[in-house]
Amino acid sequence: MSAGADTRGRPRATSRDTIAEAACELFLERGYADTTVAEITRRAGVSRSSFFNYFGSKADVLWGGFDERMDAAVAALTTGAPVRDALHRLVDGFAPDALALAITNADAMGIAGDLDDERALRTGRLARAVSDRLVGGGAPRLVADVRAGAAAAAAMAAIWAWAAAGTARRDLGGLLDEALAAASVPLF
């Protein structure tokens, strides 16, 4: 170790995961609404600018990773990927993260209503992309909108069920397929 190196606290070099972990600790202790970005940065041992290098807002701590997956799924739909493949892009390899923690601890974090609102927005975005893909494949808009709404709701329901299962989690891709079958969504 070099002379003068500080070995106390968190290391200076940090990551998105370190900040997210600090934020989730605070959300559980104080609640989401009562936790500030300043408190998160203090707990993580980083500056405010470091926080904003990784996250655009406090909500991005929970939704950032999911939104990256959503962007990839929407891009796949836009380029003509089969709907089922694009939906699997959203869920395959999904690992427990800040969003999964928030889903399982929504009441403790005081965030249940916020999660519902954010879930609805993302369900709508996904449904629109699926509908556009189905219309591009020849489906009438009404049929495409109905099927897309069911498919997007099934995908989000699978994610919620997977997160809520905690340590008893099953394969999320399998849950997605089960949810799509339950919605009787014929995808082409």
C-alpha positions in Angstrom: 0.0 0.0 0.0 1.4 3.4 -0.9 2.1 6.0 1.7 -0.8 8.2 2.5 -3.4 5.9 1.1 -6.7 6.1 2.9 -8.1 2.7 3.9 -11.2 4.0 5.7 -14.7 3.8 4.2 -15.6 2.9 0.7 -13.0 3.0 -2.0 -12.7 6.2 -4.1 -13.3 4.3 -7.3 -17.0 3.3 -7.2 -19.6 1.9 -9.6 -23.2 2.1 -10.5 -23.8 -0.9 -8.3 -22.2 0.7 -5.2 -24.4 3.7 -5.6 -27.5 1.6 -6.2 -26.8 -0.5 -3.1 -26.4 2.6 -1.0 -29.6 4.0 -2.3 -31.6 0.8 -1.7 -30.3 0.6 1.9 -31.6 4.1 2.4 -34.9 3.4 0.7 -35.4 0.5 3.1 -34.3 2.5 6.1 -36.0 5.8 5.4 -38.4 5.2 2.6 -38.0 6.3 -1.0 -39.7 9.7 -0.7 -37.7 10.6 2.4 -34.3 9.8 0.8 -32.4 12.5 -1.0 -29.7 12.2 -3.6 -27.4 14.0 -1.1 -28.0 11.2 1.4 -27.3 8.6 -1.3 -24.1 10.1 -2.3 -23.0 10.5 1.3 -23.8 6.8 2.0 -22.0 5.7 -1.2 -19.0 8.0 -0.5 -19.3 9.7 -3.8 -19.9 13.2 -5.1 -23.2 14.4 -6.5 -21.6 14.6 -9.9 -20.6 11.0 -9.6 -24.2 10.0 -8.9 -25.3 11.9 -12.0 -22.6 10.2 -14.1 -24.6 7.0 -13.5 -28.1 8.1 -12.9 -30.3 10.9 -14.3 -32.5 10.9 -11.2 -33.3 9.0 -8.0 -35.9 7.0 -10.0 -33.2 5.9 -12.4 -31.5 3.9 -9.5 -34.5 1.6 -9.6 -35.4 1.7 -13.3 -32.1 2.4 -15.1 -31.2 -1.2 -15.8 -34.7 -2.2 -16.8 -34.9 0.8 -19.1 -31.8 -0.3 -20.9 -33.4 -3.7 -21.5 -36.6 -2.0 -22.6 -34.6 0.1 -25.1 -33.0 -3.1 -26.5 -36.4 -4.8 -26.8 -38.0 -1.8 -28.5 -35.1 -1.5 -30.9 -35.4 -5.2 -31.8 -39.1 -4.7 -32.5 -38.4 -1.6 -34.6 -36.0 -3.7 -36.8 -38.6 -6.4 -37.3 -37.6 -9.0 -34.7 -40.4 -11.5 -33.8 -42.4 -10.2 -30.8 -41.6 -13.2 -28.6 -37.9 -12.8 -29.3 -38.0 -9.1 -28.4 -39.9 -9.8 -25.2 -37.3 -12.4 -24.3 -34.6 -9.8 -24.8 -36.4 -7.8 -22.1 -36.3 -10.7 -19.5 -33.5 -13.2 -20.4 -30.6 -12.8 -18.1 -32.5 -10.5 -15.8 -30.9 -10.7 -12.4 -32.0 -9.4 -9.0 -31.3 -5.7 -9.0 -32.6 -2.5 -7.4 -35.9 -2.8 -9.2 -36.4 -6.4 -8.0 -35.6 -5.3 -4.5 -38.1 -2.4 -4.8 -40.8 -4.7 -6.0 -40.3 -7.1 -3.1 -40.1 -4.3 -0.6 -42.5 -1.8 -2.1 -44.4 -1.3 1.1 -41.3 -0.9 3.3 -39.8 1.6 0.9 -43.2 3.5 0.6 -43.0 3.2 -3.2 -45.9 0.9 -4.2 -47.9 3.6 -5.9 -44.8 5.0 -7.6 -43.9 1.5 -8.9 -47.5 1.1 -10.2 -47.2 4.4 -12.1 -43.8 3.7 -13.6 -44.9 0.1 -14.5 -47.9 1.5 -16.3 -45.7 3.9 -18.3 -43.3 1.2 -19.3 -46.2 -1.2 -20.1 -47.6 1.4 -22.4 -44.3 2.0 -24.1 -43.8 -1.7 -24.7 -47.3 -2.2 -25.9 -46.9 0.7 -28.5 -43.7 -0.9 -29.8 -45.3 -4.3 -30.1 -48.4 -2.9 -31.8 -46.3 -1.1 -34.3 -44.4 -4.3 -35.0 -47.6 -6.3 -35.5 -49.1 -3.6 -37.8 -45.8 -3.7 -39.8 -46.5 -7.4 -40.1 -49.9 -6.9 -41.5 -52.2 -6.9 -38.5 -55.0 -4.4 -38.4 -54.3 -1.6 -35.7 -57.2 -2.7 -33.4 -56.1 -6.3 -33.3 -52.5 -5.2 -33.0 -53.3 -2.9 -30.1 -55.2 -5.5 -28.2 -52.6 -8.2 -28.7 -49.8 -5.8 -27.9 -51.5 -4.6 -24.7 -51.9 -8.2 -23.5 -48.3 -9.1 -24.4 -46.9 -6.1 -22.6 -49.0 -6.7 -19.6 -47.9 -10.3 -19.6 -44.3 -9.4 -19.7 -44.6 -7.0 -16.8 -46.6 -9.4 -14.8 -44.0 -12.1 -15.3 -41.3 -9.7 -14.1 -43.3 -8.7 -11.0 -44.1 -12.4 -10.2 -40.4 -13.3 -10.6 -39.2 -10.5 -8.4 -41.9 -11.2 -5.7 -40.8 -14.8 -5.6 -37.6 -13.8 -3.9 -35.3 -16.7 -3.3 -37.8 -19.1 -4.8 -37.4 -17.5 -8.2 -38.0 -19.6 -11.3 -36.6 -18.9 -14.7 -38.0 -15.5 -15.9 -38.1 -16.6 -19.5 -40.3 -19.5 -18.5 -42.5 -17.2 -16.5 -42.8 -14.9 -19.5 -43.9 -17.8 -21.7 -46.4 -18.9 -19.1 -47.8 -15.3 -18.8 -48.1 -15.0 -22.6 -50.0 -18.3 -22.7 -52.3 -17.2 -19.9 -53.1 -14.0 -21.9 -53.8 -16.2 -25.0 -51.6 -13.9 -27.1 -51.0 -15.2 -30.6 -47.8 -13.5 -31.7 -46.7 -13.5 -35.3 
